[in-house]
Amino acid sequence: MSLLHLFGAMLHGVQSNALKAVNPASTTVLLGLLLPMALTLSEAQVELIRIALRLFCKSVHIMHCCSPHERQIDVSDLLIGFLDKIDAIVEMNLSDENKFDLWILFIESIPYLMKCHDRSALEAIFVQVGCFERLPHVLHMAQGLPSQDEAKTKLCIALVRALTAIMLGSVSKKEAFKDVLGYDGLKEAIEKTVVPREDLLASFLDMAVEGSISEGLSAICNTDVLLLLIRWIPSLSSYLQRWVGSRLSGTCVSGAHNCMLCCRSGMTGTILDVLRGAEHMDETATEYLISLLETLGSHSMTAVDLKKLISLFRPSSDGYQMPYT
């Protein structure tokens, strides 16, 4: 532990010393400290790993912000080593609980990893080394472990927040994510891992505003996430249907800019598609969606969406009439 603090002092000191400290040998030792050799994790080991992760992130920042000829190790090699350690956790001789603890520690460090000068370039390197393929793969590994619902939920939340940090403020990274996995692919992986609950869905709302909904942020930055939540509503419990419907109704119409973004994203059509199968939806949740549809429709509605709306008033072939008509 004392050596880690000494290494940290070098990283935070004079740049010339920091550049000498971050080299292939020190990186190998640092990455080695991230995975414990013991069968169980003690509090002291968890703290050591947390400090080692912090120092690893600082090492990445130093290498990323210096000129290429000053680097003793490439940033991409550091990030690949980080992802390799995440993959290696599943093979470790640890309890399932400790494996989840390690995964969560690693993935929760990613938002800090992305906080540096020239963030966009670091995000691009992380995407290039396959973070969008490899990070969601953690959920696939977690699915094979016995039930740890609380830990699995925390892992899913940490992953959503990590992906948010990687895509923060970047249209190109968001498009890259859609090409590699997509929001529906992420939803499917999460549903195979754990039953969604309120705090998990809240992390998606935070992804949509690239901040915290609970802190009053409401400027939409990612409409694809909101479309995903709308499509997700029918498969949720009645309580969560109402909760998501309420949050969407409040966020999407909080200002003309949000309304414009939602209309441009095709949200009215998505709502109409969900309402078509509303016989299995909570009545209050349906009302939230109809209210949202009214507000967005008053701003803009395509001819195709208008036809969809009119068709909802027609009874089905067996004479069933939607309750909201």
MODELLER restraints for C-alpha pairs under 7 A, 6 or more apart:
rsr = mdl.restraints
at = mdl.atoms
rsr.add(forms.Gaussian(group=physical.xy_distance, feature=features.Distance(at['CA:1:A'], at['CA:48:A']), mean=6.62, stdev=0.5))
rsr.add(forms.Gaussian(group=physical.xy_distance, feature=features.Distance(at['CA:8:A'], at['CA:55:A']), mean=6.22, stdev=0.5))
rsr.add(forms.Gaussian(group=physical.xy_distance, feature=features.Distance(at['CA:10:A'], at['CA:17:A']), mean=6.22, stdev=0.5))
rsr.add(forms.Gaussian(group=physical.xy_distance, feature=features.Distance(at['CA:10:A'], at['CA:18:A']), mean=5.49, stdev=0.5))
rsr.add(forms.Gaussian(group=physical.xy_distance, feature=features.Distance(at['CA:10:A'], at['CA:21:A']), mean=6.99, stdev=0.5))
rsr.add(forms.Gaussian(group=physical.xy_distance, feature=features.Distance(at['CA:11:A'], at['CA:18:A']), mean=4.49, stdev=0.5))
rsr.add(forms.Gaussian(group=physical.xy_distance, feature=features.Distance(at['CA:22:A'], at['CA:59:A']), mean=6.23, stdev=0.5))
rsr.add(forms.Gaussian(group=physical.xy_distance, feature=features.Distance(at['CA:23:A'], at['CA:72:A']), mean=5.24, stdev=0.5))
rsr.add(forms.Gaussian(group=physical.xy_distance, feature=features.Distance(at['CA:23:A'], at['CA:73:A']), mean=5.94, stdev=0.5))
rsr.add(forms.Gaussian(group=physical.xy_distance, feature=features.Distance(at['CA:24:A'], at['CA:72:A']), mean=6.94, stdev=0.5))
rsr.add(forms.Gaussian(group=physical.xy_distance, feature=features.Distance(at['CA:24:A'], at['CA:73:A']), mean=6.09, stdev=0.5))
rsr.add(forms.Gaussian(group=physical.xy_distance, feature=features.Distance(at['CA:30:A'], at['CA:52:A']), mean=6.43, stdev=0.5))
rsr.add(forms.Gaussian(group=physical.xy_distance, feature=features.Distance(at['CA:30:A'], at['CA:56:A']), mean=6.97, stdev=0.5))
rsr.add(forms.Gaussian(group=physical.xy_distance, feature=features.Distance(at['CA:33:A'], at['CA:49:A']), mean=6.63, stdev=0.5))
rsr.add(forms.Gaussian(group=physical.xy_distance, feature=features.Distance(at['CA:33:A'], at['CA:52:A']), mean=6.77, stdev=0.5))
rsr.add(forms.Gaussian(group=physical.xy_distance, feature=features.Distance(at['CA:34:A'], at['CA:49:A']), mean=5.23, stdev=0.5))
rsr.add(forms.Gaussian(group=physical.xy_distance, feature=features.Distance(at['CA:34:A'], at['CA:52:A']), mean=6.42, stdev=0.5))
rsr.add(forms.Gaussian(group=physical.xy_distance, feature=features.Distance(at['CA:34:A'], at['CA:53:A']), mean=6.93, stdev=0.5))
rsr.add(forms.Gaussian(group=physical.xy_distance, feature=features.Distance(at['CA:39:A'], at['CA:93:A']), mean=6.00, stdev=0.5))
rsr.add(forms.Gaussian(group=physical.xy_distance, feature=features.Distance(at['CA:39:A'], at['CA:94:A']), mean=4.94, stdev=0.5))
rsr.add(forms.Gaussian(group=physical.xy_distance, feature=features.Distance(at['CA:40:A'], at['CA:94:A']), mean=6.00, stdev=0.5))
rsr.add(forms.Gaussian(group=physical.xy_distance, feature=features.Distance(at['CA:40:A'], at['CA:95:A']), mean=6.75, stdev=0.5))
rsr.add(forms.Gaussian(group=physical.xy_distance, feature=features.Distance(at['CA:40:A'], at['CA:98:A']), mean=6.77, stdev=0.5))
rsr.add(forms.Gaussian(group=physical.xy_distance, feature=features.Distance(at['CA:41:A'], at['CA:98:A']), mean=6.37, stdev=0.5))
rsr.add(forms.Gaussian(group=physical.xy_distance, feature=features.Distance(at['CA:53:A'], at['CA:109:A']), mean=6.95, stdev=0.5))
rsr.add(forms.Gaussian(group=physical.xy_distance, feature=features.Distance(at['CA:57:A'], at['CA:113:A']), mean=4.99, stdev=0.5))
rsr.add(forms.Gaussian(group=physical.xy_distance, feature=features.Distance(at['CA:60:A'], at['CA:75:A']), mean=6.18, stdev=0.5))
rsr.add(forms.Gaussian(group=physical.xy_distance, feature=features.Distance(at['CA:60:A'], at['CA:78:A']), mean=6.85, stdev=0.5))
rsr.add(forms.Gaussian(group=physical.xy_distance, feature=features.Distance(at['CA:61:A'], at['CA:116:A']), mean=6.11, stdev=0.5))
rsr.add(forms.Gaussian(group=physical.xy_distance, feature=features.Distance(at['CA:63:A'], at['CA:71:A']), mean=6.00, stdev=0.5))
rsr.add(forms.Gaussian(group=physical.xy_distance, feature=features.Distance(at['CA:63:A'], at['CA:75:A']), mean=6.19, stdev=0.5))
rsr.add(forms.Gaussian(group=physical.xy_distance, feature=features.Distance(at['CA:64:A'], at['CA:75:A']), mean=6.13, stdev=0.5))
rsr.add(forms.Gaussian(group=physical.xy_distance, feature=features.Distance(at['CA:65:A'], at['CA:117:A']), mean=6.78, stdev=0.5))
rsr.add(forms.Gaussian(group=physical.xy_distance, feature=features.Distance(at['CA:76:A'], at['CA:125:A']), mean=6.37, stdev=0.5))
rsr.add(forms.Gaussian(group=physical.xy_distance, feature=features.Distance(at['CA:76:A'], at['CA:129:A']), mean=6.67, stdev=0.5))
rsr.add(forms.Gaussian(group=physical.xy_distance, feature=features.Distance(at['CA:79:A'], at['CA:126:A']), mean=6.67, stdev=0.5))
rsr.add(forms.Gaussian(group=physical.xy_distance, feature=features.Distance(at['CA:80:A'], at['CA:129:A']), mean=6.41, stdev=0.5))
rsr.add(forms.Gaussian(group=physical.xy_distance, feature=features.Distance(at['CA:86:A'], at['CA:103:A']), mean=6.49, stdev=0.5))
rsr.add(forms.Gaussian(group=physical.xy_distance, feature=features.Distance(at['CA:89:A'], at['CA:99:A']), mean=6.22, stdev=0.5))
rsr.add(forms.Gaussian(group=physical.xy_distance, feature=features.Distance(at['CA:90:A'], at['CA:99:A']), mean=6.69, stdev=0.5))
rsr.add(forms.Gaussian(group=physical.xy_distance, feature=features.Distance(at['CA:90:A'], at['CA:141:A']), mean=6.82, stdev=0.5))
rsr.add(forms.Gaussian(group=physical.xy_distance, feature=features.Distance(at['CA:96:A'], at['CA:145:A']), mean=6.81, stdev=0.5))
rsr.add(forms.Gaussian(group=physical.xy_distance, feature=features.Distance(at['CA:100:A'], at['CA:151:A']), mean=6.20, stdev=0.5))
rsr.add(forms.Gaussian(group=physical.xy_distance, feature=features.Distance(at['CA:104:A'], at['CA:155:A']), mean=5.46, stdev=0.5))
rsr.add(forms.Gaussian(group=physical.xy_distance, feature=features.Distance(at['CA:104:A'], at['CA:158:A']), mean=6.45, stdev=0.5))
rsr.add(forms.Gaussian(group=physical.xy_distance, feature=features.Distance(at['CA:107:A'], at['CA:158:A']), mean=6.05, stdev=0.5))
rsr.add(forms.Gaussian(group=physical.xy_distance, feature=features.Distance(at['CA:107:A'], at['CA:159:A']), mean=6.30, stdev=0.5))
rsr.add(forms.Gaussian(group=physical.xy_distance, feature=features.Distance(at['CA:107:A'], at['CA:162:A']), mean=6.43, stdev=0.5))
rsr.add(forms.Gaussian(group=physical.xy_distance, feature=features.Distance(at['CA:108:A'], at['CA:158:A']), mean=5.54, stdev=0.5))
rsr.add(forms.Gaussian(group=physical.xy_distance, feature=features.Distance(at['CA:108:A'], at['CA:162:A']), mean=6.74, stdev=0.5))
rsr.add(forms.Gaussian(group=physical.xy_distance, feature=features.Distance(at['CA:110:A'], at['CA:162:A']), mean=5.58, stdev=0.5))
rsr.add(forms.Gaussian(group=physical.xy_distance, feature=features.Distance(at['CA:111:A'], at['CA:162:A']), mean=5.70, stdev=0.5))
rsr.add(forms.Gaussian(group=physical.xy_distance, feature=features.Distance(at['CA:111:A'], at['CA:165:A']), mean=5.20, stdev=0.5))
rsr.add(forms.Gaussian(group=physical.xy_distance, feature=features.Distance(at['CA:114:A'], at['CA:122:A']), mean=6.92, stdev=0.5))
rsr.add(forms.Gaussian(group=physical.xy_distance, feature=features.Distance(at['CA:114:A'], at['CA:123:A']), mean=6.80, stdev=0.5))
rsr.add(forms.Gaussian(group=physical.xy_distance, feature=features.Distance(at['CA:114:A'], at['CA:165:A']), mean=6.71, stdev=0.5))
rsr.add(forms.Gaussian(group=physical.xy_distance, feature=features.Distance(at['CA:114:A'], at['CA:166:A']), mean=6.72, stdev=0.5))
rsr.add(forms.Gaussian(group=physical.xy_distance, feature=features.Distance(at['CA:123:A'], at['CA:166:A']), mean=5.64, stdev=0.5))
rsr.add(forms.Gaussian(group=physical.xy_distance, feature=features.Distance(at['CA:132:A'], at['CA:177:A']), mean=6.24, stdev=0.5))
rsr.add(forms.Gaussian(group=physical.xy_distance, feature=features.Distance(at['CA:132:A'], at['CA:180:A']), mean=6.65, stdev=0.5))
rsr.add(forms.Gaussian(group=physical.xy_distance, feature=features.Distance(at['CA:133:A'], at['CA:180:A']), mean=6.70, stdev=0.5))
rsr.add(forms.Gaussian(group=physical.xy_distance, feature=features.Distance(at['CA:139:A'], at['CA:189:A']), mean=6.58, stdev=0.5))
rsr.add(forms.Gaussian(group=physical.xy_distance, feature=features.Distance(at['CA:139:A'], at['CA:193:A']), mean=6.46, stdev=0.5))
rsr.add(forms.Gaussian(group=physical.xy_distance, feature=features.Distance(at['CA:143:A'], at['CA:193:A']), mean=5.26, stdev=0.5))
rsr.add(forms.Gaussian(group=physical.xy_distance, feature=features.Distance(at['CA:149:A'], at['CA:194:A']), mean=6.33, stdev=0.5))
rsr.add(forms.Gaussian(group=physical.xy_distance, feature=features.Distance(at['CA:152:A'], at['CA:193:A']), mean=6.89, stdev=0.5))
rsr.add(forms.Gaussian(group=physical.xy_distance, feature=features.Distance(at['CA:152:A'], at['CA:194:A']), mean=6.39, stdev=0.5))
rsr.add(forms.Gaussian(group=physical.xy_distance, feature=features.Distance(at['CA:153:A'], at['CA:194:A']), mean=6.44, stdev=0.5))
rsr.add(forms.Gaussian(group=physical.xy_distance, feature=features.Distance(at['CA:153:A'], at['CA:200:A']), mean=6.85, stdev=0.5))
rsr.add(forms.Gaussian(group=physical.xy_distance, feature=features.Distance(at['CA:156:A'], at['CA:190:A']), mean=6.73, stdev=0.5))
rsr.add(forms.Gaussian(group=physical.xy_distance, feature=features.Distance(at['CA:157:A'], at['CA:200:A']), mean=5.47, stdev=0.5))
rsr.add(forms.Gaussian(group=physical.xy_distance, feature=features.Distance(at['CA:157:A'], at['CA:203:A']), mean=6.18, stdev=0.5))
rsr.add(forms.Gaussian(group=physical.xy_distance, feature=features.Distance(at['CA:160:A'], at['CA:203:A']), mean=6.51, stdev=0.5))
rsr.add(forms.Gaussian(group=physical.xy_distance, feature=features.Distance(at['CA:160:A'], at['CA:204:A']), mean=6.86, stdev=0.5))
rsr.add(forms.Gaussian(group=physical.xy_distance, feature=features.Distance(at['CA:161:A'], at['CA:203:A']), mean=6.72, stdev=0.5))
rsr.add(forms.Gaussian(group=physical.xy_distance, feature=features.Distance(at['CA:164:A'], at['CA:207:A']), mean=5.43, stdev=0.5))
rsr.add(forms.Gaussian(group=physical.xy_distance, feature=features.Distance(at['CA:164:A'], at['CA:210:A']), mean=6.66, stdev=0.5))
rsr.add(forms.Gaussian(group=physical.xy_distance, feature=features.Distance(at['CA:167:A'], at['CA:173:A']), mean=5.19, stdev=0.5))
rsr.add(forms.Gaussian(group=physical.xy_distance, feature=features.Distance(at['CA:167:A'], at['CA:174:A']), mean=5.68, stdev=0.5))
rsr.add(forms.Gaussian(group=physical.xy_distance, feature=features.Distance(at['CA:168:A'], at['CA:210:A']), mean=6.60, stdev=0.5))
rsr.add(forms.Gaussian(group=physical.xy_distance, feature=features.Distance(at['CA:183:A'], at['CA:225:A']), mean=6.92, stdev=0.5))
rsr.add(forms.Gaussian(group=physical.xy_distance, feature=features.Distance(at['CA:183:A'], at['CA:228:A']), mean=6.70, stdev=0.5))
rsr.add(forms.Gaussian(group=physical.xy_distance, feature=features.Distance(at['CA:184:A'], at['CA:228:A']), mean=6.79, stdev=0.5))
rsr.add(forms.Gaussian(group=physical.xy_distance, feature=features.Distance(at['CA:198:A'], at['CA:240:A']), mean=6.73, stdev=0.5))
rsr.add(forms.Gaussian(group=physical.xy_distance, feature=features.Distance(at['CA:204:A'], at['CA:225:A']), mean=6.66, stdev=0.5))
rsr.add(forms.Gaussian(group=physical.xy_distance, feature=features.Distance(at['CA:205:A'], at['CA:213:A']), mean=6.73, stdev=0.5))
rsr.add(forms.Gaussian(group=physical.xy_distance, feature=features.Distance(at['CA:206:A'], at['CA:212:A']), mean=4.94, stdev=0.5))
rsr.add(forms.Gaussian(group=physical.xy_distance, feature=features.Distance(at['CA:206:A'], at['CA:213:A']), mean=5.64, stdev=0.5))
rsr.add(forms.Gaussian(group=physical.xy_distance, feature=features.Distance(at['CA:208:A'], at['CA:220:A']), mean=5.86, stdev=0.5))
rsr.add(forms.Gaussian(group=physical.xy_distance, feature=features.Distance(at['CA:208:A'], at['CA:221:A']), mean=5.68, stdev=0.5))
rsr.add(forms.Gaussian(group=physical.xy_distance, feature=features.Distance(at['CA:208:A'], at['CA:222:A']), mean=4.60, stdev=0.5))
rsr.add(forms.Gaussian(group=physical.xy_distance, feature=features.Distance(at['CA:208:A'], at['CA:223:A']), mean=6.38, stdev=0.5))
rsr.add(forms.Gaussian(group=physical.xy_distance, feature=features.Distance(at['CA:208:A'], at['CA:225:A']), mean=5.59, stdev=0.5))
rsr.add(forms.Gaussian(group=physical.xy_distance, feature=features.Distance(at['CA:208:A'], at['CA:226:A']), mean=6.50, stdev=0.5))
rsr.add(forms.Gaussian(group=physical.xy_distance, feature=features.Distance(at['CA:209:A'], at['CA:217:A']), mean=6.76, stdev=0.5))
rsr.add(forms.Gaussian(group=physical.xy_distance, feature=features.Distance(at['CA:209:A'], at['CA:218:A']), mean=6.04, stdev=0.5))
rsr.add(forms.Gaussian(group=physical.xy_distance, feature=features.Distance(at['CA:209:A'], at['CA:219:A']), mean=5.68, stdev=0.5))
rsr.add(forms.Gaussian(group=physical.xy_distance, feature=features.Distance(at['CA:209:A'], at['CA:220:A']), mean=4.60, stdev=0.5))
rsr.add(forms.Gaussian(group=physical.xy_distance, feature=features.Distance(at['CA:209:A'], at['CA:221:A']), mean=5.05, stdev=0.5))
rsr.add(forms.Gaussian(group=physical.xy_distance, feature=features.Distance(at['CA:209:A'], at['CA:222:A']), mean=6.58, stdev=0.5))
rsr.add(forms.Gaussian(group=physical.xy_distance, feature=features.Distance(at['CA:210:A'], at['CA:221:A']), mean=6.38, stdev=0.5))
rsr.add(forms.Gaussian(group=physical.xy_distance, feature=features.Distance(at['CA:211:A'], at['CA:217:A']), mean=6.47, stdev=0.5))
rsr.add(forms.Gaussian(group=physical.xy_distance, feature=features.Distance(at['CA:218:A'], at['CA:251:A']), mean=5.74, stdev=0.5))
rsr.add(forms.Gaussian(group=physical.xy_distance, feature=features.Distance(at['CA:219:A'], at['CA:258:A']), mean=6.58, stdev=0.5))
rsr.add(forms.Gaussian(group=physical.xy_distance, feature=features.Distance(at['CA:220:A'], at['CA:258:A']), mean=5.98, stdev=0.5))
rsr.add(forms.Gaussian(group=physical.xy_distance, feature=features.Distance(at['CA:223:A'], at['CA:262:A']), mean=6.48, stdev=0.5))
rsr.add(forms.Gaussian(group=physical.xy_distance, feature=features.Distance(at['CA:223:A'], at['CA:265:A']), mean=6.55, stdev=0.5))
rsr.add(forms.Gaussian(group=physical.xy_distance, feature=features.Distance(at['CA:227:A'], at['CA:267:A']), mean=6.35, stdev=0.5))
rsr.add(forms.Gaussian(group=physical.xy_distance, feature=features.Distance(at['CA:227:A'], at['CA:270:A']), mean=6.83, stdev=0.5))
rsr.add(forms.Gaussian(group=physical.xy_distance, feature=features.Distance(at['CA:230:A'], at['CA:271:A']), mean=6.76, stdev=0.5))
rsr.add(forms.Gaussian(group=physical.xy_distance, feature=features.Distance(at['CA:231:A'], at['CA:274:A']), mean=6.42, stdev=0.5))
rsr.add(forms.Gaussian(group=physical.xy_distance, feature=features.Distance(at['CA:233:A'], at['CA:241:A']), mean=5.29, stdev=0.5))
rsr.add(forms.Gaussian(group=physical.xy_distance, feature=features.Distance(at['CA:234:A'], at['CA:281:A']), mean=5.75, stdev=0.5))
rsr.add(forms.Gaussian(group=physical.xy_distance, feature=features.Distance(at['CA:238:A'], at['CA:282:A']), mean=5.45, stdev=0.5))
rsr.add(forms.Gaussian(group=physical.xy_distance, feature=features.Distance(at['CA:241:A'], at['CA:282:A']), mean=6.71, stdev=0.5))
rsr.add(forms.Gaussian(group=physical.xy_distance, feature=features.Distance(at['CA:241:A'], at['CA:285:A']), mean=5.55, stdev=0.5))
rsr.add(forms.Gaussian(group=physical.xy_distance, feature=features.Distance(at['CA:242:A'], at['CA:284:A']), mean=6.14, stdev=0.5))
rsr.add(forms.Gaussian(group=physical.xy_distance, feature=features.Distance(at['CA:242:A'], at['CA:285:A']), mean=4.42, stdev=0.5))
rsr.add(forms.Gaussian(group=physical.xy_distance, feature=features.Distance(at['CA:245:A'], at['CA:285:A']), mean=5.34, stdev=0.5))
rsr.add(forms.Gaussian(group=physical.xy_distance, feature=features.Distance(at['CA:245:A'], at['CA:288:A']), mean=5.42, stdev=0.5))
rsr.add(forms.Gaussian(group=physical.xy_distance, feature=features.Distance(at['CA:245:A'], at['CA:289:A']), mean=6.32, stdev=0.5))
rsr.add(forms.Gaussian(group=physical.xy_distance, feature=features.Distance(at['CA:246:A'], at['CA:288:A']), mean=6.15, stdev=0.5))
rsr.add(forms.Gaussian(group=physical.xy_distance, feature=features.Distance(at['CA:249:A'], at['CA:288:A']), mean=6.18, stdev=0.5))
rsr.add(forms.Gaussian(group=physical.xy_distance, feature=features.Distance(at['CA:249:A'], at['CA:292:A']), mean=5.41, stdev=0.5))
rsr.add(forms.Gaussian(group=physical.xy_distance, feature=features.Distance(at['CA:252:A'], at['CA:258:A']), mean=5.58, stdev=0.5))
rsr.add(forms.Gaussian(group=physical.xy_distance, feature=features.Distance(at['CA:252:A'], at['CA:259:A']), mean=5.93, stdev=0.5))
rsr.add(forms.Gaussian(group=physical.xy_distance, feature=features.Distance(at['CA:252:A'], at['CA:262:A']), mean=6.73, stdev=0.5))
rsr.add(forms.Gaussian(group=physical.xy_distance, feature=features.Distance(at['CA:253:A'], at['CA:259:A']), mean=5.34, stdev=0.5))
rsr.add(forms.Gaussian(group=physical.xy_distance, feature=features.Distance(at['CA:259:A'], at['CA:296:A']), mean=6.26, stdev=0.5))
rsr.add(forms.Gaussian(group=physical.xy_distance, feature=features.Distance(at['CA:263:A'], at['CA:296:A']), mean=6.34, stdev=0.5))
rsr.add(forms.Gaussian(group=physical.xy_distance, feature=features.Distance(at['CA:263:A'], at['CA:300:A']), mean=6.37, stdev=0.5))
rsr.add(forms.Gaussian(group=physical.xy_distance, feature=features.Distance(at['CA:268:A'], at['CA:293:A']), mean=6.01, stdev=0.5))
rsr.add(forms.Gaussian(group=physical.xy_distance, feature=features.Distance(at['CA:268:A'], at['CA:296:A']), mean=6.78, stdev=0.5))
rsr.add(forms.Gaussian(group=physical.xy_distance, feature=features.Distance(at['CA:268:A'], at['CA:305:A']), mean=6.92, stdev=0.5))
rsr.add(forms.Gaussian(group=physical.xy_distance, feature=features.Distance(at['CA:269:A'], at['CA:305:A']), mean=5.51, stdev=0.5))
rsr.add(forms.Gaussian(group=physical.xy_distance, feature=features.Distance(at['CA:271:A'], at['CA:289:A']), mean=6.70, stdev=0.5))
rsr.add(forms.Gaussian(group=physical.xy_distance, feature=features.Distance(at['CA:271:A'], at['CA:293:A']), mean=6.93, stdev=0.5))
rsr.add(forms.Gaussian(group=physical.xy_distance, feature=features.Distance(at['CA:272:A'], at['CA:308:A']), mean=6.66, stdev=0.5))
rsr.add(forms.Gaussian(group=physical.xy_distance, feature=features.Distance(at['CA:272:A'], at['CA:309:A']), mean=6.58, stdev=0.5))
rsr.add(forms.Gaussian(group=physical.xy_distance, feature=features.Distance(at['CA:276:A'], at['CA:312:A']), mean=6.47, stdev=0.5))
rsr.add(forms.Gaussian(group=physical.xy_distance, feature=features.Distance(at['CA:279:A'], at['CA:322:A']), mean=6.55, stdev=0.5))
rsr.add(forms.Gaussian(group=physical.xy_distance, feature=features.Distance(at['CA:313:A'], at['CA:325:A']), mean=6.04, stdev=0.5))
rsr.add(forms.Gaussian(group=physical.xy_distance, feature=features.Distance(at['CA:315:A'], at['CA:321:A']), mean=4.68, stdev=0.5))
